[in-house]
């Protein structure tokens, strides 16, 4: 079954040289996690996201398009990236979520992918489970 692991963490402000060293260490930890998911044949997709300051929110209200700069909501933790993994079950998805570096200071939300009925798949391919 596929699970989306959403990575929420505090956004980074201005950085110092020490921050750059910590960032390099964290990126290496993410690289190791990604390698592990590939070796376990779980990896489907994963990406880091630009800060919420680059976001654009789109809404339709009363038939009118409303486009605003910025995120959907102001929060302490922002969606910073994700992994889409193939896991045997929720327990395995939780095991993998706990290995994501941001779990130590942020939150990893684990969501199963909704397997839509045939003919309703958003990907056009019916999805794999």
C-alpha positions as CSV (number, residue, x, y, z in Angstrom):
1,X,0.0,0.0,0.0
2,X,1.2,3.5,-0.7
3,X,1.7,6.1,2.1
4,X,2.4,9.8,1.8
5,X,4.8,10.9,4.6
6,X,4.4,14.7,4.9
7,X,7.3,16.5,6.6
8,X,6.3,19.5,8.8
9,X,8.9,21.6,10.5
10,X,9.7,25.1,11.4
11,X,10.9,27.1,8.4
12,X,14.5,28.3,8.3
13,X,15.3,32.0,8.6
14,X,18.6,33.7,8.0
15,X,21.5,31.2,8.3
16,X,24.9,31.4,9.8
17,X,28.0,29.2,9.0
18,X,27.1,26.9,11.9
19,X,23.6,26.6,10.4
20,X,25.2,25.7,7.0
21,X,27.1,22.9,8.7
22,X,24.0,21.6,10.4
23,X,22.1,21.8,7.1
24,X,24.9,19.8,5.3
25,X,24.6,17.2,8.0
26,X,20.8,17.0,7.8
27,X,20.9,16.8,4.0
28,X,23.3,13.9,4.3
29,X,20.9,12.2,6.7
30,X,18.0,12.7,4.2
31,X,20.3,11.3,1.5
32,X,20.9,8.2,3.6
33,X,17.2,7.8,4.3
34,X,16.4,8.1,0.6
35,X,19.0,5.4,-0.2
36,X,17.4,3.1,2.4
37,X,13.9,3.6,0.9
38,X,15.3,2.8,-2.6
39,X,17.2,-0.3,-1.3
40,X,14.0,-1.5,0.4
41,X,12.1,-0.9,-2.9
42,X,9.7,1.5,-1.1
43,X,10.6,4.8,-2.8
44,X,8.0,6.1,-5.3
45,X,8.7,9.9,-5.0
46,X,10.0,12.5,-2.7
47,X,10.8,16.2,-2.9
48,X,11.7,19.1,-0.7
49,X,9.6,22.2,-1.0
50,X,10.6,25.9,-1.3
51,X,9.5,28.0,1.8
52,X,5.9,29.1,2.3
53,X,6.9,32.6,1.2
54,X,7.0,31.3,-2.3
55,X,3.5,29.7,-2.1
56,X,0.5,30.8,-4.0
57,X,-3.0,29.8,-2.8
58,X,-5.9,29.3,-5.2
59,X,-9.5,29.2,-4.1
60,X,-12.9,29.3,-5.9
61,X,-15.5,31.2,-3.9
62,X,-19.0,31.8,-5.3
63,X,-17.7,30.9,-8.8
64,X,-14.8,33.5,-8.6
65,X,-11.1,32.7,-8.7
66,X,-9.2,34.1,-5.8
67,X,-5.4,33.9,-6.0
68,X,-3.2,35.1,-3.1
69,X,0.5,35.1,-2.3
70,X,1.5,32.9,0.6
71,X,0.5,29.7,2.3
72,X,-3.0,28.5,3.0
73,X,-2.6,29.0,6.7
74,X,-0.1,30.7,9.1
75,X,1.4,28.0,11.3
76,X,4.6,27.3,13.4
77,X,5.4,24.3,11.3
78,X,5.1,24.3,7.5
79,X,5.0,21.5,4.9
80,X,8.6,21.2,3.9
81,X,8.6,18.1,1.8
82,X,7.3,14.6,1.4
83,X,8.1,11.0,0.6
84,X,5.6,8.7,-1.2
85,X,6.5,5.2,-0.2
86,X,5.2,1.7,-0.8
87,X,4.9,0.0,2.6
88,X,3.4,-3.3,3.7
89,X,1.1,-1.6,6.2
90,X,0.7,1.3,8.5
91,X,3.2,-0.1,11.0
92,X,6.0,-0.1,8.4
93,X,5.0,3.4,7.2
94,X,5.3,4.6,10.8
95,X,8.7,2.9,11.1
96,X,9.9,4.7,8.1
97,X,8.4,8.1,9.2
98,X,10.4,7.8,12.4
99,X,13.6,7.6,10.4
100,X,13.0,10.9,8.6
101,X,15.5,13.5,10.1
102,X,12.7,16.1,10.7
103,X,10.9,13.8,13.0
104,X,13.4,14.8,15.7
105,X,12.1,18.4,15.8
106,X,9.0,18.5,13.6
107,X,6.1,16.3,12.7
108,X,5.8,13.6,10.1
109,X,2.1,13.0,9.1
110,X,1.5,9.6,7.6
111,X,-1.4,9.3,5.2
112,X,-2.5,6.3,3.2
113,X,-3.1,6.9,-0.5
114,X,-6.8,6.5,-1.2
115,X,-7.2,3.8,-3.8
116,X,-10.0,5.2,-6.0
117,X,-12.3,2.8,-7.9
118,X,-11.3,1.9,-11.4
119,X,-12.0,4.7,-13.8
120,X,-11.6,7.4,-11.1
121,X,-7.8,7.3,-10.7
122,X,-6.2,10.7,-10.5
123,X,-3.0,9.4,-12.1
124,X,-4.7,7.9,-15.1
125,X,-3.0,4.5,-14.4
126,X,-5.2,3.2,-11.7
127,X,-2.4,3.4,-9.1
128,X,-0.5,0.5,-7.6
129,X,-1.3,-0.9,-4.2
